[in-house]
Amino acid sequence: MLIADGIDPNELLNSLAAVKSGTKAKRAQRPAKYSYVDENGETKTWTGQGRTPAVIKKAMDEQGKSLDDFLIKQ
């Protein structure tokens, strides 16, 4: 079917391989948005991306705090 339409299968495969081989662009590191103190007394930061740190989650569940309580003031 490809040959009947004038398309060489090897050319098609090579062009697809060339498109896929590109590397993914790195994005800039996100600035920290939240600050909290962990169990060891160390101040840590979190960008708000990914899983919520256990310390923040525990404070929200048990102490009724909100994410705004951990917001870094600009």
Buried (B, 14 or more C-beta within 10 A) or exposed (E): EEEEEEEEEEEEEEEEEEEEEEEEEEEEEEEEBBBBEEEEEEEBEBEEEEEBBEBBEEBBEEEEBEBEEBEEEE
